[in-house]
Amino acid sequence: MKRLMLMFLLLASPAVWAANETVVIDVDAMTCPLCVTVVNKVLRQTDGVIKAKSSLKTRQAVVLVPEGFDTNKLLQAIDKTGYKGVINKVEKRS
C-alpha cells in the first residue's frame, strides 16, 4: 500500500508533468465585450488549448497551450471570427 501511495505521489508531482507555454496574441480589432467573448470562445474550442482569456483593455489574448503547440492554429481560429491576431510573445512555463 505504501508503494502504491509513493508511486501516485511521484506521478502527481509537477516535475513529471509536461511543460506548457503561454502565448500572448495581439488582437487590435477588439473594441467591445462581445469581441472578447467571441475570441475567447473560438480559442477555447481549439484542440489542445488548456486555457484562454482575452482582455478588451489590453486588446490581447493570453492562451495556455502544451509545449511545442503550433501557434498558427490559434491565429487561424481568430481569423475565422473576422479578427486578425499577431503573436506578441511565447513564454515557457514550468
Secondary structure by P-SEA (a helix, b strand, c coil): caaaaaaaaaaaccccbbbbbbbbbbbcccccaaaaaaaaaaaaacccccbbbbbccccbbbbbbcccccaaaaaaaaaaacbbbbbccccccc
